[in-house]
Amino acid sequence: MQTDREFGTRVKRLERLIGRELGLSSGDLRTRVARARRKLPDAIKRDLLQVAEAAHLAGHPRIAPQIDRRAVDRAYARAVAHLTGPETADIRKSRRLGAAGALAVNLIVIFCLVLGVLVWRNLL
């Protein structure tokens, strides 16, 4: 059975991960999730809030047995998997490089078409 301390260590780990990955280093887990806004998917926000709520309820002796520990474990695992996955900066960088590559290819195709039209019309 998980204790209040185990939930506390989970929350601390999630806070560290959010601080490192998203740059949100102040406030408790709920505050950080609220400030994350579009940086996190809604499902991960729900998972993080579920873990924070379970940690809060684990401190109350009569309410603690009512916590669905399997659901909290799954939510914690999903949140950690998301936060420890590929770096968000790397993902953004690869998207920008992909867009720049597509733009370069399009410009080359347009240049070739214009050059072809000029040669076809004997203007070059």
Secondary structure as the mmCIF struct_conf table of DSSP 4:
data_model
#
loop_
_struct_conf.conf_type_id
_struct_conf.id
_struct_conf.beg_label_comp_id
_struct_conf.beg_label_asym_id
_struct_conf.beg_label_seq_id
_struct_conf.end_label_comp_id
_struct_conf.end_label_asym_id
_struct_conf.end_label_seq_id
HELX_RH_AL_P HELX_RH_AL_P1 ASP A 4 LEU A 22
BEND BEND1 SER A 26 GLY A 27
HELX_RH_AL_P HELX_RH_AL_P2 LEU A 29 ALA A 36
HELX_RH_3T_P HELX_RH_3T_P1 ARG A 37 LYS A 39
BEND BEND2 LEU A 40 LEU A 40
HELX_RH_AL_P HELX_RH_AL_P3 ASP A 42 ALA A 58
TURN_TY1_P TURN_TY1_P1 GLY A 59 GLY A 59
BEND BEND3 HIS A 60 HIS A 60
TURN_TY1_P TURN_TY1_P2 PRO A 61 ILE A 63
HELX_RH_3T_P HELX_RH_3T_P2 ALA A 64 GLN A 66
BEND BEND4 ILE A 67 ILE A 67
HELX_RH_AL_P HELX_RH_AL_P4 ARG A 69 LEU A 83
TURN_TY1_P TURN_TY1_P3 THR A 84 THR A 84
BEND BEND5 GLY A 85 PRO A 86
HELX_RH_AL_P HELX_RH_AL_P5 THR A 88 TRP A 120
TURN_TY1_P TURN_TY1_P4 ARG A 121 ASN A 122
#
